[in-house]
């Protein structure tokens, strides 16, 4: 390979952090033709991880490196969410040393690329596409070893947990997670609840926050939050809570935890 082409790939790898995915579309936008990329792969500079994505050869890339590429190179809203975000923030009620499943949320019309879904990242990606919360509220930057990614803040993450409940996230665990969130910012919580479109999520959130007896709850203006009308049966054979008109598991309703 010519010296000029080697210098070009070298300059790219020096500027970009290690441990990330490189999207072919992003590389071509930055002056790397498909023909040149093929030469880099043949010369063992880059290794394909599926159609449209590469890593530097010999690099150890986890799912976080894929998230980085989707956020920074593709401009997507895809982010670690729910229990995974709380774990990254150190706010899970117990920290999994090596999680087997990773919860990832994206916008309503966003899909994970095939390369991201099929590549072996060492964990299972549980991806959910939704617009029940706006894309521009409640994300925070988390510093990893060589780069940073956007993840859900604690307030947004617990709402995402409740969005998945009870089918894909146990409500009792949601309460255990909620118990640890004693320092949420009331103004952010207020903003999230006012813009949240899921009545189920908002009612469950307020029910669990009050049950956890968090001091920040008293600073919320409940009148500005649309809690809808009518009853919501969250679980079968549960206990009805008249204040929020929801049916919840008996162990939550009866204070057995």
C-alpha positions as CSV (number, residue, x, y, z in Angstrom):
1,X,0.0,0.0,0.0
2,X,1.2,3.5,-0.8
3,X,2.7,5.7,1.9
4,X,0.0,8.4,1.3
5,X,-2.8,5.9,1.9
6,X,-1.1,4.6,5.0
7,X,-0.7,8.1,6.4
8,X,-4.4,8.7,5.7
9,X,-5.6,5.8,7.7
10,X,-3.0,6.5,10.4
11,X,-4.2,10.0,10.8
12,X,-7.8,8.8,11.2
13,X,-6.9,6.2,13.8
14,X,-4.9,8.7,15.8
15,X,-7.7,11.2,16.0
16,X,-10.5,8.6,16.8
17,X,-10.6,6.8,20.2
18,X,-9.8,3.1,20.4
19,X,-12.6,0.7,21.0
20,X,-15.2,2.1,18.6
21,X,-17.0,1.0,15.4
22,X,-16.4,2.9,12.2
23,X,-19.5,3.2,9.9
24,X,-18.7,2.8,6.2
25,X,-21.1,5.7,5.4
26,X,-19.2,8.0,7.8
27,X,-15.8,6.9,6.4
28,X,-16.9,7.6,2.8
29,X,-18.3,11.0,3.9
30,X,-14.8,11.7,5.2
31,X,-12.9,10.9,2.0
32,X,-12.4,7.2,2.2
33,X,-13.7,5.5,-0.9
34,X,-15.1,2.0,-0.9
35,X,-12.1,0.9,-2.9
36,X,-9.7,2.4,-0.4
37,X,-11.5,0.8,2.5
38,X,-11.3,-2.6,0.8
39,X,-7.5,-2.1,0.6
40,X,-7.4,-1.3,4.3
41,X,-9.2,-4.5,5.1
42,X,-7.0,-6.5,2.8
43,X,-3.9,-4.9,4.5
44,X,-5.4,-5.7,7.9
45,X,-5.8,-2.1,9.0
46,X,-9.6,-2.5,9.4
47,X,-11.8,-5.5,10.1
48,X,-15.4,-5.8,9.1
49,X,-18.0,-6.5,11.8
50,X,-20.9,-6.7,9.3
51,X,-22.1,-4.8,6.2
52,X,-21.5,-1.1,6.7
53,X,-19.3,-1.3,9.8
54,X,-15.7,-1.9,10.7
55,X,-13.3,-1.8,13.6
56,X,-9.5,-1.3,13.7
57,X,-7.9,-4.7,13.4
58,X,-7.0,-6.2,16.8
59,X,-9.2,-3.7,18.7
60,X,-11.4,-5.0,21.5
61,X,-14.8,-3.4,20.8
62,X,-17.9,-3.8,23.0
63,X,-21.5,-2.7,22.5
64,X,-20.5,0.7,23.8
65,X,-18.3,1.2,20.8
66,X,-21.3,0.5,18.6
67,X,-23.4,3.0,20.5
68,X,-20.7,5.6,20.1
69,X,-20.7,5.1,16.3
70,X,-24.5,5.3,16.1
71,X,-24.6,8.5,18.2
72,X,-21.5,10.3,16.9
73,X,-21.3,9.1,13.3
74,X,-24.9,8.4,12.4
75,X,-26.5,11.0,14.6
76,X,-29.1,8.6,16.1
77,X,-30.8,8.8,19.4
78,X,-30.0,5.2,20.3
79,X,-28.7,5.0,23.9
80,X,-28.3,2.7,26.9
81,X,-31.5,3.0,28.9
82,X,-33.5,1.6,31.8
83,X,-31.7,-0.7,34.2
84,X,-28.5,-0.6,32.0
85,X,-28.3,3.2,32.3
86,X,-28.8,3.0,36.0
87,X,-26.0,0.5,36.2
88,X,-23.7,2.6,34.2
89,X,-24.5,5.5,36.5
90,X,-23.8,3.4,39.6
91,X,-27.4,3.6,40.7
92,X,-28.6,0.0,40.3
93,X,-29.6,-1.7,43.6
94,X,-27.0,-4.3,42.8
95,X,-24.3,-3.9,40.1
96,X,-23.9,-6.8,37.7
97,X,-20.2,-7.3,37.1
98,X,-20.8,-8.7,33.6
99,X,-24.4,-8.1,32.5
100,X,-25.8,-10.6,30.0
101,X,-28.5,-8.3,28.7
102,X,-28.2,-4.6,27.8
103,X,-31.3,-2.4,27.5
104,X,-31.1,0.1,24.6
105,X,-33.7,2.6,23.5
106,X,-34.1,4.5,20.3
107,X,-36.5,6.9,18.6
108,X,-39.8,5.7,17.2
109,X,-38.5,5.4,13.6
110,X,-35.0,4.3,14.5
111,X,-33.8,0.8,13.9
112,X,-30.6,-0.9,14.9
113,X,-28.5,-1.7,11.8
114,X,-28.2,-5.4,11.0
115,X,-24.5,-5.4,11.8
116,X,-25.2,-4.1,15.3
117,X,-27.9,-6.8,15.9
118,X,-26.0,-9.7,14.6
119,X,-22.4,-9.1,15.8
120,X,-21.4,-10.8,19.0
121,X,-20.8,-8.1,21.5
122,X,-20.6,-10.5,24.4
123,X,-24.1,-9.4,25.6
124,X,-27.6,-9.5,24.3
125,X,-29.0,-6.2,23.1
126,X,-32.6,-5.7,24.1
127,X,-33.7,-2.8,21.8
128,X,-36.9,-0.8,22.1
129,X,-38.0,1.8,19.7
130,X,-40.3,4.4,21.3
131,X,-41.3,8.1,21.4
132,X,-43.0,8.1,24.8
133,X,-40.4,10.6,26.0
134,X,-38.9,13.4,23.9
135,X,-35.4,12.7,22.5
136,X,-33.9,15.9,23.9
137,X,-34.6,15.6,27.6
138,X,-32.8,13.7,30.4
139,X,-29.7,12.3,28.7
140,X,-26.2,12.5,30.4
141,X,-22.7,11.9,29.2
142,X,-20.9,8.9,30.7
143,X,-17.2,8.6,30.4
144,X,-15.8,5.2,29.5
145,X,-12.2,4.1,29.1
146,X,-11.4,5.9,25.9
147,X,-14.6,7.7,24.9
148,X,-17.9,8.9,26.2
149,X,-21.5,8.1,25.2
150,X,-24.9,9.5,26.0
151,X,-27.1,7.4,28.3
152,X,-30.4,8.0,30.1
153,X,-30.2,10.0,33.3
154,X,-31.5,8.3,36.4
155,X,-34.8,10.0,36.2
156,X,-35.3,9.1,32.5
157,X,-34.0,5.6,33.1
158,X,-36.5,4.7,35.8
159,X,-39.3,5.9,33.5
160,X,-37.9,3.6,30.8
161,X,-38.0,0.8,33.3
162,X,-41.6,1.5,34.0
163,X,-42.4,1.7,30.2
164,X,-41.1,-1.9,30.0
165,X,-43.0,-3.1,33.0
166,X,-44.5,-5.5,33.8
167,X,-43.8,-7.6,30.7
168,X,-40.1,-6.9,30.2
169,X,-39.2,-5.5,33.6
170,X,-40.4,-6.7,37.0
171,X,-42.3,-4.0,38.9
172,X,-40.9,-5.1,42.2
173,X,-37.4,-4.5,40.9
174,X,-38.6,-1.1,39.6
175,X,-39.5,-0.2,43.1
176,X,-36.1,-1.4,44.4
177,X,-34.4,0.8,41.8
178,X,-36.7,3.7,42.7
179,X,-35.7,3.4,46.4
180,X,-32.1,4.3,45.5
181,X,-33.1,7.5,43.6
182,X,-33.3,9.8,46.6
183,X,-31.6,12.8,44.9
184,X,-33.4,13.3,41.6
185,X,-33.8,16.9,40.5
186,X,-37.5,17.8,40.8
187,X,-37.4,20.2,37.8
188,X,-36.1,17.5,35.5
189,X,-38.6,15.0,36.9
190,X,-41.4,17.5,36.4
191,X,-40.3,18.1,32.8
192,X,-40.1,14.4,32.0
193,X,-43.5,13.7,33.5
194,X,-45.1,16.6,31.7
195,X,-43.8,15.5,28.3
196,X,-44.2,11.8,28.9
197,X,-47.1,10.4,26.7
198,X,-47.6,7.1,28.7
199,X,-50.3,7.4,31.3
200,X,-49.3,4.0,32.8
201,X,-45.7,5.1,33.2
202,X,-46.6,8.4,34.9
203,X,-49.0,6.8,37.4
204,X,-46.6,4.0,38.3
205,X,-43.7,6.5,38.7
206,X,-45.7,8.7,41.2
207,X,-47.0,5.7,43.0
208,X,-43.5,4.2,43.5
209,X,-41.9,7.5,44.3
210,X,-44.4,8.2,47.0
211,X,-44.1,4.7,48.3
212,X,-40.3,5.2,48.6
213,X,-41.0,8.4,50.5
214,X,-38.6,10.5,48.5
215,X,-38.3,14.1,49.6
216,X,-38.2,15.5,46.1
217,X,-41.8,14.3,45.4
218,X,-43.2,17.2,47.4
219,X,-41.6,19.6,45.0
220,X,-43.5,18.2,42.0
221,X,-46.6,20.0,40.7
222,X,-48.9,17.0,40.1
223,X,-51.7,19.3,38.7
224,X,-49.5,20.0,35.6
225,X,-49.1,16.3,34.8
226,X,-51.7,14.6,32.7
227,X,-52.6,11.4,34.4
228,X,-55.5,10.6,32.1
229,X,-58.8,9.1,33.2
230,X,-60.1,5.7,33.9
231,X,-58.5,2.7,35.6
232,X,-55.3,0.9,34.4
233,X,-54.8,-2.8,35.2
234,X,-51.1,-3.1,35.3
235,X,-51.1,-6.7,36.6
236,X,-53.7,-9.4,36.9
237,X,-54.9,-10.4,40.3
238,X,-53.2,-7.4,41.9
239,X,-54.4,-4.8,44.4
240,X,-56.2,-1.6,43.2
241,X,-54.7,1.7,44.2
242,X,-57.5,4.3,44.2
243,X,-55.3,7.4,44.2
244,X,-53.6,6.5,40.9
245,X,-56.3,4.1,39.6
246,X,-53.9,1.3,38.9
247,X,-53.8,-2.4,39.8
248,X,-50.3,-3.2,41.2
249,X,-48.7,-6.4,42.6
250,X,-49.9,-7.2,46.1
251,X,-46.4,-7.1,47.6
252,X,-46.1,-3.5,46.4
253,X,-49.5,-2.5,47.6
254,X,-49.4,-4.1,51.0
255,X,-45.9,-3.0,52.0
256,X,-44.5,-6.5,52.2
257,X,-41.1,-5.5,50.7
